[in-house]
Amino acid sequence: MKLSRQFTVFGSAIFCVVIFSLYLMLDRGHFDHPKSPRREGTFPKGQLSILQEKIDHLERLLAENNEIISNIRDSVINLSESVKDGQRNPEAINFSQGSFSELLPSALVSLTIDPEDCSFASKSGSQDSNVQMLDVYDILPFDNPDGGVWKQGFDITYNENEWDDEPLQVFVVPHSHNDPGWLKTFDDYFRDQTQHILNNMVVKLQEDNKRKFMWSEISYFSKWWDGIDSQKKDAVKRFEHLYYLLIYTIFGQAAIVTEDAGGYGERRSSQFRMEEEESLLQCHTGTHQPYYNHLTPMLIALPPSKINRGTVWVSSFYIHFFSLIFSRAAEILYSLALVESKKSDKMNAFPSVDHYKLLTEARRNLGLFQHHDAITGTSKDWVVVDYGTRLFHSLMNLKRVIIDSAHILILKDKDTYSYNPSAPFLKMVKKNIFVKIIWQKYFCRYLLVYNPTEQERFSVVSIYVNSPKVKVLSPSGKPVMVQISGVWDGTTTVSHEAYQISFMVHLPPLGLGVYQLLEVLSSEMILADYNIYTSGGNNVQVNPDKVFKIKEMQNSADDITLENSYMKLWFSGISGLLKKINTKEDGKNHQIKVEFAWYGTTSNRDKSGAYLFLPDGEAKPYVFTDPPTIRVTHGRIFSEVTCFFHHLTHTVRLYKVQGLEGESLELSNIVDIRGEYNREIAMRISSDVNSQNRFYTDLNGYQIQPRVAMNKLPLQANIYPMTTMAYIQDDGIRLTLHSAQSLGVTSLKSGQLEVIMDRRLMQDDNRGLGQGLQDNKITANLFRLLLERRNEVDEKEEKSSVSFPSLLSHITSSFINHPVIPMTTYAESGVPQILNAFSPLTSSMPCDMHVVNLRTIQSKVYSGPSDEAALILHRKGFDCKFSNKDTGLLCSTTQGKIKVHKLFNKLIIESLIPTSLSLMHSPPDARNISEINMSSMEINTFRIRLR
C-alpha cells in the first residue's frame, strides 16, 4: 500500500511539472512579441503570422504533452500493479538474473516514443529535388516508337564526313563480366575460362606498365588467388592499382591483406539486402529500369526478383532462411561463444578455428548466390542444383556452429564443457522431426529456444513430439499453457506417431530461454478441436479419432468465423477463403478477400520465359469445380482455417494471444503447379481500402518507395520486387502484407495487392538461357497481414518520394524474417546443469534499432578469428501516425542514442571504435566511444572488443 501511494505521488509530481512547463511556455508566448506601439484591435501582418505559428506550435506541444501524461498515467498504473504482483510473487522478473515474467504480457501500455524520433518521417522527402521519377513517368508517353537500328526509341543518324578534319575519339571502359554461374557452374566456368583470363592478366600487365585491368568478381579472384604460387602472388602485389582495388571487398572481408579474399560478396552485400533488386538490370544495361522495361516490349519482364523461376524458390527458401536466420544467428552466437571460451582454459576445446572456417565458407556461398543469375533462377537446371547444393552444405555447417555455440553459452558451470562432434550436446529441432519425450524418473527433455532479434520477445513455438501427454515448464519452472494439435496424414486423417505442441515462449533479446518437457496426465491435456467441411463431390471420408474431437460438416453458405481479442474474421463456408475482418479497437468491418488467379502467356512469337513475363492479359480467377475440403482448427493458442485446392493448400492462422503475435494474420500457401502448361499462379488480396492506383514496396528491407500502377504501361511493367513487405493505404487504414520470401507484387486495381507465387513456362524466351522453366518443386510461401488505423494524414507526406512503416510493422517484419530457433538436448540420459536463460544484452535495443550483425573479424596473422568483431547497426525510420497502445512492443525509442556500458550484460566492452561499413577505413579522429549516436536510416559499423 505504501509503495502504491509513492507511485501515485510520483506520478502526480510529474504531472505538475508538465503543467507548470506548459504554463511557462504559454507565458513566454504571451510576452514574446515586438515592443513597437500599435493601435488597439489591429495587428501588423507579420505579427499575425508569428502569432499563428506560435498557436500552432503550442497546439502541437499540448498534443505531445497529453500523450506523455497518458503514458505516465498508464506506466504508473502498470508499475503499481507490477509491485503488487511482486509482493505476491517475490521471484525477481529480470532477464539479467536468468528468471522470467510469465508468458502472457498481462499489462500492455502505450509505447514510449520520443517526440523527436517522429520528426524524421515527416521531414523525409520534403527537400527540394530536381526530379521525381513518378512525375517523369506521368510525362513520358511510353509510346515505344520504332527507333530504327537499335529499336530503342531513338534513331541513330550521323554524317559520314563528320570526322574528316579531326579523328573520332572513342572512350573504352573495359570491365569484367564473368558470371559466377549461368550456362555453366561456378567451378566449370573457372576451370574452362576464368582462370586463364587471370593468368594472362599477370603476364600482360608485366609487359607494359601503362596497361590497366579492372576485375569485378571477387568470388573468382579469391578462388584463383588461393590456387596460385607465391611467385605469382608477389607479381600481382606489384600491380599497385589492382592490388588496392582488390583489397576492398563487401563488408570488410579480408582480401589480399591476409592473403585471403574470404567471404566475398560478388559485388553485393549479402547481409541486409541494401541494393534495390531492380538495379540488377541496370548492371547490364546502364539505363534506369522502368525506362528500360517499357522501351523494349520483349524485355519488359519483371525486374529480376525471385519470381522468375519456379525452382528458384528452392534456392530462395534456402537463401532467405540461410542468410536471415542461420547465417546471422550463427555469426552472433559464435562471436559471443568465442568471448566466453577465452575465460577458462577448460573451454579451449571449443573448435573456434574450425567453426570460423565453416562461417567463412558459408559467407562465400551466400555471397556467390547473390549473383544475378543465381538469385533470379536464370541459370541452367544443373547450375541451379549446384547453387542449392552449396547452400545446403553451408546450412548444415551453420547449424553445427549454432548448436556448439549455444552449448557453451547455456552451461551453468563452464568447466564441465566438452566438445564431442559425434555426440553433440544439442540438436536443431525441425518442424517435421518430432522430439522424443523420454519418461524416466528425475529426467526431462530440455528445449532451448534462441531469439535472433534484438527485442525481448513473446512468440508461439510449435514442435512435434511423440506423445500428447506433455507438460511444458518455463525457465522459472512454472507450467505454461500448451495446445496439443494433430499431425495430419493427408487431408482428414490424424497421425498418431507424432503430435504438435504449441506454447508461448518469453525470450531475452539475442538470448536463449530453456524450457522443460515433462509427462502429464491425460486429463490435463488441452486439445485442439476440428471441424472438417466437405462436399459430396470430392469423395472425402472423415474418420473419427480416439484423441481429438473431429466433426464432419457440409460446405454451406454459412460463414466460418475465428476470433481473438484484436479482431474477428469471416471465411466463406464454400471456399474457406477470407472475406471480412472486424477490428475490435474501433469496431469497424473491413472487406478483405483472399483470392487466387492464373496468368497465361501471350500467343505471339515471344512468350514468357526465365527472363520475360509476357502475360496474355489480366489474370483469370482460379476456378474450382467442387468446393475444397476445409479443415478448421479451434485451439487455446491458435485457431486456423485450411482449405485444400488442387494446386495449393492455403492456411490462415489467428494467434489467440496478447501482443504482437495476435495483432496480424499468418497466411501460408503450399503451391504445386508441376502439372501445368505455361501458367503462373498469383495470390490476390482485395479490400475496401481506397488506395487508387498507388501502392508501396520495400527496397531490400531498407526503405519503402511509392509505386503507381499506370494503364499506359503494359501490365508486366507495373510489377515490382517485394523483398519483405508491400502495403496500400487510404486516409484511415494501412493494409500491409509482410513476406518471408522475396516475390513480385503489384496493385492493378484500387484496394488490391497481388503476389506472384510460382511460374511454369515451357519455352526458352530467346535471352540466352536456352531452356524454359520446367523443374518446379512444391513451393511454400509465408506471409503476415497487418491492418493498422492511421491517426492522421499529412498531404505532403502522401506525395513524398519515400514512405515508412510503423514501429509495429517494423517489428512484425523482423519477427517473420527472424523466427525463433528451437534446439533440444541430444543426450538420452542426464545432462549437466544449465542456465534458465542466457541474456547477452541488458535490455531490448531501442525499437528503431536493428542489430544487422555481430560478426567476428578474421585475424591478420592466420585464417582463424581475431579478438575483434564487427557490430553493424541500422536505425530504422518509422511513421508515428499510428496507434501505439497495446502494441505488445517491449521497447522504446531514444533518439538513436545508446550508452555503450549499458549495452551488454556480464560482458565488458574493452573498446568500441567507429569504422567504415566495409571495416577497411576508420575516421582520422576514430577513438573509443562511450555512446552510440545514430540518425534515422543510418547504418553504422563499429569494431568491438568484448571480454
N, C-alpha and C positions, 0 to 999 in steps of 0.2 A: 504494500500500500504506500509505503514511504517513497519507494522508487517511482511508483506511478505518479505521485504528486510532484516529484522532482522533474520528471519528464514534462508534465503539464506546465510547470513554472518555466522550464527551459524553452518550451515552445512558445509560451506567451511572451517571454522576453524577446525572442527573435521576431515575433510578430510586431512588438512595439518598436523595435529598431527599424524594421522595414517601413512602418507607418511614419516614423519620425524622419526617415530619409526621404520619403515621398514629400513630406511637408517642407523640408528644406529645399527640395528641387522646385516645388511649386512657388515657394517664397522667392527663390533666386530667379525663377522665370518671371515673377511679378515685377521685380525691381530692375531686371536686366533689360532696360530699354534706353534709347537715346535721350539725353537730357535736354535737348533743344526744346523751346516752348512750342506749343501747338494749341490751336483753338479747340474748345470743348466739342466733342462729338465728331471730330474729324481725325483721320489717320493718314499720314503720308503713305503713298503706295508701297514704298519699300518696307515700312514698318508693318503694314498689313501682312505682307508675305512672310516677314520674320515671325510675326505673331502666329500665323497659321502653321508655320514649320514647328514652332515650339509646342503648339497644341497637339499636333500630330505626334511629336516626339514624346510628350507626356502620356498620350494615349497608349503608345507602344510600351512605355515604361510601366504604366498601370497594368497592362495585359501581362507583361513579363512577371511583375511582382505578384499578381493574382495567381499565376502559375506556380511561382516559388512558394507562396503561402500555402497553396493547396498541397504541394509536395511536402512541405514541412509538416502540415497537419497529418497527412497520411503517414509520413515517416514516424512522427511521434506516436501515433496510434499503433503502428506496426512495432515500434521499439518497445512500447509498454506491454503489448501482447507477447512479444518475444521474451521480455523479462519475466512476465507471469509464467510463460511456458518453461523458462529456465529455472524458476523457483520450484515448479512442479517436477521438472526433469533436470537435475543438476549436471547431467552429462554435457560437456562442452560441445558446442557446434562450431567447429573450426577446422577447416581443411588442413591448415598447417600443423595441427595436432593429430591429424590422422583420423578424426571422427567426423560424422556426418549429421546434417539435419535429416529429417525424414523425407520420404521420397516424393511427396507432392508439395509444390510451393503453396503453403497454406495462406499466406497473406501477401498477395501481389500488390505492389504500389506503383505509383507513377514513375516512369523512367526519368532519372535526373539528367537533363541535358543543359549544358552551359549555353546561355543565350548567344554567346559569341560564336559557338560552333554552328549555329543555324544560319549565320550570315553568308557562309561560303556559297551555298547553293543559290541563294537569291541574287548574289553578285555575279555568279559564273555566267559567261556568255553575254554579259552586258557591255563588255569592252567593245569599242568600235572596231570593226574589221572591214577590210575592203570587199571581201567576197563571202557570201554564204551559199554553199553549194545547193541547198534546197531552192534558193532563189534562182540560181543558174538553171536548175532543172526546169523551173517554170518557164524560163525564157526560151530555152532550146526547143526547137520543134521536133527533134529526133525523127526527122523525115527520111533519113538514110538515103540520100541521093547517090546515084552511081558515080563513084569517084574516078572512074577510068582505070588506069593501070593498077592502082592499089585497092580499088573498091572501098576506100576508107573515108569517103565523104568529101574528098577534095581531089581535084585533078592536078596532075603534075605537068607543067609546061616549062620549057626553057629555050633560050636562043642558042643555037649551035655555035655561033661566033662569039658568045659572051666572054670566053676566056682566051681570045686570041692575043690580047695585049698583056695580060697578066695570068700567071698559072693559077689553076684551081687548087685551093688549099683543102686537103682532106684530113680531118682530125679522126684518128682511130684510137678508141679507148678499149684496149683488149681486156678481157676478164674471163675467168674460167666459168664454165657451166658443166661441171661433171656430176651428173645426177648420182647420188648415193643410192642407187636402186631405181630401175624403171623397167626397161625391157630385159635387163639382167639384174642379178642380185648385187649387192654392195661388193661382196668378195669377188664375184666374177668380173665386174667392171674393173676392179682394182688389178686383178691378175692380168686381164687381157689388154687394158688400155691405160689406166690412170698411172700406174707405177712407171710406165715408160715415159709418160709426159714429164713426171717429176725428175726422173733420172736424166732426161735430156735437158731439163732446165739447169741442172748443176753444170753440165758440160757447156751449154751455150752462154750462160752468164759469165763463166770464167773466160770465155773467148773475147768478150767485149764488155768493158765496164760501163758503157753507156746503155746497155740493154736493161730493160726493166721487166719484172714479172709480177703479175697480180694473181693471187690464188684465194678463192673463197671457201672451199670445202675443207674445213679443218678436220673433219672425220677422216677423209682420205689422207691428208697430210700426216695426221697422227699415226695412222697405220703404216704409212711409208717410213716415217721417222723411226718408229720402233724397230724396223727391219733393216735399216742401213748401217754400215760400219762407221767407226769413229772418224775415219778419214773424210768420208762424205759429209758427216755432220759438221766437222770443222770447216769444210768448204762452204757449207750453207751459212754458217755463223759469220763468215766473212762478207756475205751479202748483206750489208748493214740494213738497208731499207726493208728487204724481205724479212730479215730477222725480227726487226721491231714490229712489223705488221703482224707477224705470226704470233708474237707474244700475247697479243690481245685476243682472248677468246671469251666466249659468253660466260658471264657470271664468275669471273675470276678463276677460271680453271688454269692451273699451272700449265704452261706450254713449254717452249724450249728452255725457259729459265731453269727448269728442273729436269730437262730432257724428257718431258712427258707432256704431250698435248692432251692430257687426260680430261675426261668429262666434257668433250667438245659439244658444242651446241648446234653444229651445222647451220650456222648463220642466224640462228634464232634462240631466244631464251626458252628453255623447256619448263621453267618453274612456275611462272604465273601468267603465261599467255599474253604478253604485253602487246605483241603486234596484232593488228587487225587482220583477220584471215583474208579479207579482200585484197590485201597488199600482195598476197602470193601471186595473183595475176599481174600485178604491177611489176613484179620482178622480171617477168618475161617480156612485157610489152612496153613498159615505160610510159604508159598512159593511165589516166585516172580510171578506175574500174567501171563506174557507171557509164562513162563516155565510151570506153572500150566495149562494154556489154551491148550498148544499144546501137553502135555504128555498124556492127557486123552481125547480122541476124543469125548466121550459122555458128557464131561463137558466143552468143549471149549467155546461154547456160547459166548455171548457178555459179556464184563465186565459189571457189573450191573449198566449200565446207565439207563436213564429213558425211553428207548425204549422197555423195557422188557414186558410191558403190555399195552394193548390198553387203558383200563380205567385209568391207572395211569396218562394219560395225564390230566385228570380232576384234579387230585391232583397236578400234575406237574405244571399245569396252575396256580393253587392257590399258590403253594409254590413259584413259580417264582415271580408272582406279589405281593404275600403276603410278601415274605422276602425282595425282592429288591425294591419294590415300597412302599407299605403301612407300613410295619414294620419299615423300616429305616426312611421313611418320618414322620411317627408318632413319633418316638423317637426324631428326630431332632426338629420338630415343638413343641413338648411337652416341651423339655428342654428349648427352647427359650421362650415359653409362661410362663413357671414356673418362669423364671427370671423376666419377665415383670409383672407377677401377684403380685410380692412381693414389687413393687414400690409404691403401693397405697392400703390403707385399703378398698377402694371401690371395689377392684378386689379380695377380699377374697372369693367371690362367685365361683371363678374358682375351679372346682372339682379336685384339684391336687391329692388328695389321692385316690379317686375313679378311676381316669384315670390311675394312676400309677398301680393300681391293674389290670386294663384291659391290660396294657402293659406287666405286669409280666405274666399274663395268656397267652397272645399271644406269648411271648418268649418261654414259656413252650410247647405250642402246636407246635410251629415251631421247637423247639428242638426235640420234640417227632417224628416229621416227618422226621428227619434226620436219623432215624433208617433204616438199610439197607433193611428191608422187607417192609418199607413204601415207601421210595423214589424210589424203583425199581418196586413196584407193586407186589412183590412176596408174597402176602398175600391173604387170603380167601376174597371172594367178600364182605362179611359183614364187615370185618376188613378194607378194602379199603374205604367203606362207612363211617365207624367210623372216620378214619383219615380225610376224606374230610369234614365231619360234624364239627369236631373240628376246622379245619382251617377256614371253612366258618363262624362259630360263631365269631372267633377271628378277621376275616376280617371285619365283621360288627362293632365290637367294635373298631378296629383301625380307621375306617372311622369316628366314633364319636370323637375319640381323635384328629384326623386331623382337622375336621371342627371346633371343640371347641377351639383348639389352634390357628388356623388361625383367628378365630373371635377376640380373644383378641389382636392378633398382628396387625391386619389391622385397628382397630378403631383409629380415629384421637384423640378423647377425651376419654381416658381410663376410666374416671369417669362415662361414660354412659354405661359401661359394665354391663350386667345382664345375668344370666345363667338360661335358661328355657329348660330343656331336652325334653319337649313335643312339643316345637316350636323352634327348633334351628335356629340360625341366618343364617346359610349356609346349603347347602346340596350338596352332591357329584353329579357330572354330569356323568351319564353313557352314553355309546355310543348309546344304543338303547332306552334311555328315553329322550324325547325331552324337551327342555326348553320353557316354555310358555312365549311369549313376551306380556306383559300387556300394552295395549296402553291407557295410561292416561296422562293427562297434568301434566307436571313437574315430571314425574316418568319414570324411566327406569329400566331395569334389569341389575344388576351388575354381571360380570363374573370374578371371581378370579382365577388366574392360578398360581399354585405353581411349581417352578423349583427345583427338588430334587438334581440337580447336583451342583458342586462347581464352575461351569463355567458360566459366562454371556452367554446368550443363545438366538439364534433366532430359533424358531420352529413353524411348522404349527400345528394349533389346529383345529380339526373338531368336531362340536357338532350338535345335532339335534334341530331344532326349529319348531314352529307350523305355521310359515308364511315365505314366501320367501322375504317379504318386510322388510329387515333387514339392518340396518347400524351399524357398529361397530366403537366405538371411542377408541383410545389408551389411556393409563394413562395420557398423556399430553393433552387429549381432541381432538386430531386430527383424522379424519376418516382414516381408513385403508382399503386396498383392500380386498374385500370379494368375494369368489367364492360360488355361490349357486348351489348345486348339488342335484340330485334326490335321494330319498329313494325308493328302489325298492321292489315291491310286486312280487317276482318271478324274472324271467329272463328278461322280456321285458316290464313289466307294472310298471309305476311310481305311487307311493302312493302320495296322496295329503293331508294326515293327518300330515305328517312331511316332513321337508326338511333339508338337511345337509348344514351347512355353514362352510367354511374353510378360515382361515386367518392366517397371520404370527404374532406371539407374540414375544416380546423382553423382556426378564426376567432377573432380577439380580440373582447372584449366591445364591443358597439356599433360594431364596426370592419369594415374591408374586408380581404379577402385576395385576392391576384392570382395566378391560375393560368394556365398556358400550354397551348394545344392545338397539338400538332405531328403530323406524319405519322409512321407507324410501319410496319415491315414486317408483312406478313400473319401471319408465323409468331409474332409477339409478341402477337397479339390474344387476349384471354381472353373467349371467347364463352359466352353462356348456352345451356343445353340445354333442350329442351322435350319433355314427354310430353303428348299430347292424347288424352283419353278420350272415346270416342263410343259411341253405341248404334246398333243397326241401324235404329231407327225415326225418327231425326231427319235422315236424308239429308245428313249432313255428310261432305264429302270433304277428306281431309288430303293436301296436296301436298308432295312432298319439296322441300327448299330447297338452293340452292347455297352458302349461307353458314352457316346454322345447322343443327344436328343436331335433327331433329324426328322423334319416334317416335310412331306411332299405336297406341293401346291401346283395349281394350273396357272399358266400365263394368263393375265387378265388386264383389263383396262384400269384396274385399281393401282394406284401408285405405291411404290415401296419407299419407306422413309427411314432415315438414320438421323441421329441427333446427339449433340454433345452440348456443353454449357455455352459454346460460342455460336453455334449455327444448327440449322435443321436442313436436311437435304431431301429432295424428292427425286425418285427414279421412275422411269417408265416400267410398268408391270409387263410390257410386251418385249421391249428390247433390253431392259436392265440398264439403260444409259441415263446419265444425269440430266435432269430437266430444270431444276429450280433450287435456289439457295435462299434461306431466310437468315439474315444476320441479327442476332438477338440484342446486340448493343443498341441498335436503332429500330429494331422490329420490322425492317424493310425486306420485301421479297425481291429477288433478282433473278430474272430469266437467264439462266446459264445452261446451255445444252452442249453435250459432247456428242459428236458425230464422227463418222469416218467416210473417206472418199477415195476414189481411184483417179489417177491421171493416166491417160494413154499417151501415145506418141504420134506425131504428125504423119500423114500419108505421103509427104514429099520425099524426095530422094534422100535428103539429110534427115536422119532420125536421132532420137535421144540415144546417148551412149555414156561411156565413162566420164567424158568431159562435158557433154552437152545435155541440156534439159530443153527439149523442144516438144511441148505438150500439144495435144490435139484440141485445145480449147480448155474451158473451165473443167474443174474436177467433177466427175459423176458421183452421185451418192452411192455409198456402199449399201447394196440391197441384199437382204436375206429372204429366202423363200419361206422357211419355217422360223418361228421365233427361237432365239437361242435358249439354251439351258442357263438359268440364272441361279447362282448359289449365294444366299445372303447369310452372313455371319453376324451373330449378336453376342458381344462379349463385354466384360467389365473394363478391359484395357483398350480394345478397339473393336469396331464393327466395320464390315465391308460388304460391298456388292461386287460379285464377279460374274461376268457374262461371257459365254463360250461361243464365239463365232467360228466360221470355217477357217478364216485366215488369221484370226487373232483372238487372244484372251485378254479381256480388259477388266481391270480391277480399280475400284475407288475405295480407299480406306479412310475412315474417320477415327482419329485417336480420341478416346474419351477421357482425356487427362487435362489438367490445368497447365497453362503455359504455352510456350511456342509450338510444341508438337500438336496441340489441339486447335491451333488457330488457322491451319491451312489443310487442304485435302491432299492426300497422296494418291496420285494416278500412276498406274503401271500398265504396260502393254507387252505382251509376248506375241511377236509378229512372225508369221511363216507364209511367205509368198513364193516358195520354191517351185510351185506348180504353175505359176502364171507366165504369161507371154506379153512382153512389152507393157508392163504396168508398174505404177508407183503408188504406194499407199500413204495416205495422209490422215492425221487426226485433226479435226476442226472443232474449235470451241466457239460457239455463237452466243452472244449475250445482248442485253439491252443497254450496254454501255455506249453512249453516243460519241464514239471516237472519230467519226467521219472517216477520212482516208489516212489517218495518222496513227502510227504505232512506233514502238521504241524497242531497240535491241541493244545488247551489250557488245562491247568491243573486247573480246577475250577476257571477260570478267573484270575489266578495269574501269570502264566508264560506259554511260548509256548515251546512245545517239538517236535522235528522232528520225523516222523514216516516213516517206509519203508514198502511198500506192498511187500510181498515175495511169490513167486509162490510155494515154497516148503512147505508153510503152507496152511492149509485149508482156504477157503475163509473167513469163520467167524472169524478166528484168526487175520485177517487184519482190523477188525473194532474196533474203539476206541471211547471213550466218547468225545463229543464236548459240553462243557458247555456253552461257549459264542462265540467261533469263530474257524474256520479252514481255512487254506489257502494253495495254491500251488503257485509256482513261477519258473521263469527261469531268465536268465541274465537281461532281460529287463522289466518284468512285474511281479507283485504280484496280485493274484486274491483271495480276502478274502470273505468268507461267514460268516457274523455276525448273530448270532442266539439269539432270545429272549426266547428260551427254550432249555433245555439240550436234546440232541439226539445222536444217534450213527452215526459215519461218517467214510468213507473210501475213498481211491483213488486207484481203482483197475487197472486203465489204465492211461497213461500219459495225463495230461490236464483235468482229471476228479475229481469232488467231488461228493460223493453220500451220501445222508442223509436218514436214515430210519425214516419214519414219524408215522406209526401205524402198529400194529400186531393183527391178529385174528387167534387163534390156538385152535383147537377143543379138544385136548387131554392133559392129565397130562404127564409130562416128567420124572416121577419117581424120583423126588428130594424132596419129602415130602409134597408138597402143596396139592396134591390130586385133582386137577382140571385144566382145560385149561383156556384160555383167551377168554371168550365169552361175556363179559359185556362191549363191546366197546361203546363209545359215539362219537358224531360228534366232530372232533378234529381240532383245529385251530393251525397253525404254522405261525410265523412271522420271516422274515429274512431281512438282507440288504446285497447287493452285491456291493463290493467296488473294483474298478480296479485302481491300482497305478503304476506309472512308476518308476522303480529303476534307480537312477542316477549312481550308481557304484556297483560293486560286489567285495567282499573280499573272496578269496578262503578259507581262514582259517575260516571265519565266516560260510561259506556254510557247512563246515564239523564239526561245533561246535555241542555240545550236547543240546544247547538251541537256541532259536530264539526270536526275539522281534517284536511286531507290530510297525508301525509308530505312531506318535502322532495323526495324523488324524484318524487312525484306532482305537486307544485307545478311543478317544472322540466319534467316531461313535458308538462303543460298549457301551459306557456309556449312550449315548442318547437312544439307542434302549432298554437298560435294565433299564433305569430310565426315562420313558416318563413323560411329564408334567401332572399334576393333576388339572383338571378344577373343580371349585366349583361355585355355583350360590347362590345369596341371596334368602332366602326361603320366606321371608315376602312378602305378596301380596300388601303391602302398603309401604309408605315411610320408608327409613332405616336411621339410624344415619350416621353422616359424617364419611367417611372412607378415609384412605390414598390413594394416587395414586399408591404407591408401598411400600412394606416392604423389606428392604435391610439389612440383618444382617451382611454381610461381606463388608469390604471397597472396595474390588475389587475381580476379579476372583482369585482363587488359581492358583499357577503355573500349567502349562499344564500337568505336570507329577505327580501332587499331587492329591490324591483322599481322600475325607473325608469318611472313612468307616462308621463312625457313630459319633454322638454326643448324648450320652445316659446317662440319669440321673441315678446316683448311689443310691441304697437303703439306707435309714437311718439305723444306728446301734441301734437306740432306738425303732423304731416302723416299721411297714410294709410299710410306705409311703416313699416319696422321701427325699433325703438329699439335701444339698445346693451345692453338687459337681456333676460333670458329667464326663464321660469318653469320651475324644476326641481321636478317633482312626484314624490315618493317614497311608496311603500307598503311597509310592513313586514308581512309575512305571518305569521300564526300557523300553527304546524305541530305535528304529532304525532310525538314522538320514539320511540314504542314499535314501531319497525320496524327491520329490519336496516339498518345504514349502511355495510356493507362492499361494495366493488366496485360502487358505485352509478354510477360514471362521472362524478360531480359534481366539478368542479374549483374548489370554493369552500368556505368555512367560514362559521360564524356568529360574531358579535362583540357580542352583547347590544345590537344596534341602534346601535352607535357607529361612526362613520366620520370619520377625520381629513380635514378639508377639503383640506389641502395635498397629501394623497396620492390625491386623487380623480382628477384629470385628468393626462394625460401630455402634456408640452410645451405646455400651456395654463396660463396664470396666472389664478387666481381673484382678481379685484380686490375683489369683495365677494360675500358670501352672507348674505342677511338673511331671517329667517323672516317669513312673512306669512300671511294667512288663505288658505283654499283658493281663494277667489274672486279673490285678489290685490287686493281692494278695501281691506283694512284690515291694518294692522300693529300688533303689540302696543306699548303705550306704551314699553316698555323695549327695543324692537327695536334690534338692533345687529349689526354684522358678527361672525359666529361662526367659530370655528376647528374646532369639532367638531359633527357632526350626531349627535343622540341621540334615538332614536325608540323608543317602546314597541310591542309587538306589536299588530297590527291597526290601527295608526295610519296615516293618510295626511297628509303634510305638504307644504306648498308653500313654496318659497324663491325670492326674487328673486336671480338670479345674474348677475354681470357678468364675462365672460371676455375675455382678450386673449392 
